[in-house]
Structure formats: structure tokens, C-alpha cells
Amino acid sequence: MNSPSPEPSLRAYLLGSSPTGQPGRPGRWRLERDLLDRSDGTRGTFSGVVTFTPIDDGSLALREEGTMRWPAFTGPASREYVLEPVPEPDALDVFFPDGRPFHRMSFTPDTSQDTHWCDPDTYRVSYTRLGPDAFSYSWDVTGPRKDLLLVSRLARIAP
């Protein structure tokens, strides 16, 4: 079970800075992800780096870059999101680059889990803070098209 985050600000935690932040300083995290297609037992991995970059309005740009290894594909992969502040400093709303809402990110027990509907499948995410320099999250994807479990572990890269 998640414990309340001692971090007063999720944004500051992701950037590795004080609650007031250090303008222009991105937070960098090493990412290891295990991929499982439960429908047929196929397994894969993703290894890379996630960078959280401050945006002037208090948001964060998230960029994930690395290498995906899947039986049918091995090569570079990337994705981007925008994390927007919410009234609670220990949470951020995650949006796709085109502005569509995705889910809420938080480590606090009441909000560490969220759901996203991507017709016709349901994506359920759960975040866990593992310490001052590590966290994990998992996506449990179920529906008529997908039956996936994606488990991501992130560790801060020292500046």
C-alpha cells in the first residue's frame, strides 16, 4: 500500500528540486519496463530515459526515449505527455500532446490509482513511490483487443 508522499510537490519530486523548483532544470530518470501480453504469454522490455522538463506555466513536458524489445520488433521507441498542475500539489494531470486527458498521477493512497478508457479497452494505472529517488507504476490493460501488463521502474539519474 502506498504511504502519503513526504514530498510537498509531485512536480518538485519529478524535477529533483525544492518545491519552488529550479527553472529550466529537467529531472532525468532511468526507466526499465517489463511488457507482458497475457493473451499469448509474449514478453518484452523497454529500457530508456524519461525526462521531465519544466514549462513556463508550471506544467512539465515528459519525454520517454529508449529501446523496445518485442519478439516482432527491436528498436527505438519514444512518447511524450504534458503534466498539468492541479489544486493538490501531490498530483499532476497527464495529457496527450494534443491536449486530450489521459489520467492523474499521484503517490498518495487515495489518488495513486486511476483509469483511462481507450475504446474498447480499459487502462488502469497504479503509482508507487519507492523512495526519494525511485518510483514505479503499472498499467493493467484489459478489454476485447488487449490483455497487457506493463510494469515500469524509474530511478533518478544524478544531475
C-alpha positions as CSV (number, residue, x, y, z in Angstrom):
1,M,0.0,0.0,0.0
2,N,1.2,3.5,-0.8
3,S,2.1,5.8,2.0
4,P,1.5,9.5,1.9
5,S,4.3,11.2,0.0
6,P,6.6,13.2,2.1
7,E,7.2,15.4,-1.0
8,P,5.1,18.6,-0.8
9,S,5.1,18.8,-4.5
10,L,5.0,16.0,-7.1
11,R,6.4,18.4,-9.7
12,A,9.4,19.1,-7.4
13,Y,9.9,15.4,-6.8
14,L,10.0,14.6,-10.5
15,L,12.4,17.5,-11.2
16,G,14.6,16.7,-8.2
17,S,14.3,20.2,-6.8
18,S,12.8,22.2,-4.0
19,P,9.1,23.0,-4.1
20,T,9.8,26.3,-5.8
21,G,11.7,24.4,-8.5
22,Q,14.9,25.3,-10.3
23,P,13.7,26.9,-13.5
24,G,14.9,25.2,-16.6
25,R,16.4,22.2,-14.8
26,P,14.9,18.9,-16.1
27,G,14.6,15.8,-14.0
28,R,16.0,12.7,-15.6
29,W,15.1,9.1,-14.7
30,R,16.4,5.7,-15.9
31,L,13.4,3.6,-17.0
32,E,13.1,-0.2,-17.1
33,R,9.7,-1.6,-18.2
34,D,8.5,-5.2,-18.4
35,L,5.8,-5.9,-21.0
36,L,3.5,-8.9,-20.9
37,D,0.8,-9.8,-23.4
38,R,-1.3,-12.1,-21.2
39,S,-3.4,-13.3,-24.1
40,D,-0.5,-15.4,-25.5
41,G,2.4,-15.1,-23.0
42,T,4.5,-12.8,-25.2
43,R,7.1,-10.9,-23.1
44,G,9.2,-7.8,-24.0
45,T,11.1,-5.0,-22.4
46,F,11.7,-1.3,-22.8
47,S,14.8,0.4,-21.5
48,G,15.5,4.1,-21.7
49,V,15.3,7.6,-20.1
50,V,12.4,9.7,-19.0
51,T,13.0,13.5,-18.9
52,F,10.6,15.9,-17.1
53,T,11.2,19.4,-18.4
54,P,9.6,22.5,-16.8
55,I,7.3,24.6,-18.9
56,D,6.7,28.3,-18.1
57,D,3.1,27.8,-17.0
58,G,4.1,25.3,-14.2
59,S,3.5,22.2,-16.3
60,L,6.0,19.6,-17.2
61,A,6.8,18.1,-20.6
62,L,7.5,14.4,-20.3
63,R,9.6,12.7,-22.9
64,E,10.4,9.0,-22.8
65,E,13.1,7.6,-25.2
66,G,14.7,4.2,-25.4
67,T,14.8,0.8,-26.9
68,M,11.9,-1.6,-27.1
69,R,12.5,-5.3,-27.4
70,W,9.5,-7.3,-28.5
71,P,9.5,-10.6,-30.5
72,A,8.3,-8.8,-33.7
73,F,10.3,-5.6,-33.1
74,T,13.5,-4.3,-31.6
75,G,14.4,-0.7,-32.0
76,P,14.0,2.9,-30.8
77,A,10.7,4.0,-29.3
78,S,9.6,7.2,-27.7
79,R,6.5,9.0,-26.4
80,E,5.6,12.4,-25.0
81,Y,3.0,13.7,-22.5
82,V,2.2,17.0,-20.7
83,L,1.7,17.0,-17.0
84,E,-0.5,19.8,-15.7
85,P,-0.8,21.1,-12.1
86,V,-4.0,20.5,-10.2
87,P,-5.1,22.1,-6.9
88,E,-3.4,19.3,-4.9
89,P,0.4,19.8,-5.1
90,D,0.9,16.0,-4.7
91,A,-0.8,15.2,-8.0
92,L,-0.5,16.1,-11.7
93,D,-2.9,15.5,-14.6
94,V,-1.3,13.8,-17.5
95,F,-2.4,14.8,-21.1
96,F,-1.5,13.5,-24.5
97,P,0.4,16.1,-26.6
98,D,-2.7,17.1,-28.5
99,G,-4.4,18.1,-25.2
100,R,-6.6,15.0,-24.7
101,P,-6.8,14.0,-21.0
102,F,-5.1,10.7,-20.0
103,H,-5.0,10.2,-16.3
104,R,-4.0,11.6,-12.9
105,M,-0.5,10.8,-11.4
106,S,-0.1,10.7,-7.7
107,F,1.5,8.7,-4.9
108,T,-1.0,9.4,-2.2
109,P,-3.2,6.4,-1.2
110,D,-6.5,8.0,-2.3
111,T,-5.3,9.0,-5.7
112,S,-2.4,6.7,-6.7
113,Q,-4.7,4.7,-9.0
114,D,-6.6,5.9,-12.0
115,T,-8.4,4.6,-15.1
116,H,-8.4,5.6,-18.7
117,W,-10.9,4.3,-21.3
118,C,-9.4,3.8,-24.8
119,D,-12.3,2.3,-26.7
120,P,-12.8,-0.6,-26.5
121,D,-10.2,-1.3,-23.7
122,T,-9.7,-0.1,-20.2
123,Y,-6.3,1.1,-18.9
124,R,-5.8,1.0,-15.1
125,V,-2.7,2.6,-13.6
126,S,-1.2,2.4,-10.1
127,Y,1.7,4.5,-8.9
128,T,4.1,3.6,-6.0
129,R,6.7,5.9,-4.6
130,L,9.7,3.7,-3.6
131,G,11.8,6.5,-2.1
132,P,13.3,9.9,-2.8
133,D,14.9,8.7,-6.0
134,A,12.7,5.8,-7.3
135,F,9.1,5.1,-8.2
136,S,7.2,2.6,-10.2
137,Y,3.9,2.3,-11.9
138,S,2.0,-0.4,-13.6
139,W,-0.7,-0.4,-16.4
140,D,-3.2,-3.3,-16.4
141,V,-4.9,-3.1,-19.8
142,T,-8.0,-5.3,-20.4
143,G,-10.7,-5.5,-23.0
144,P,-11.6,-7.2,-26.2
145,R,-8.4,-6.0,-28.0
146,K,-5.8,-6.1,-25.3
147,D,-4.8,-8.0,-22.2
148,L,-1.5,-6.4,-21.2
149,L,0.5,-5.8,-18.0
150,L,3.2,-3.1,-18.3
151,V,5.4,-2.6,-15.2
152,S,7.7,0.4,-15.2
153,R,10.5,1.1,-12.6
154,L,12.2,4.5,-12.6
155,A,15.4,5.6,-10.8
156,R,16.6,9.2,-10.7
157,I,19.8,10.0,-12.7
158,A,22.0,12.2,-10.6
159,P,22.5,15.7,-12.2
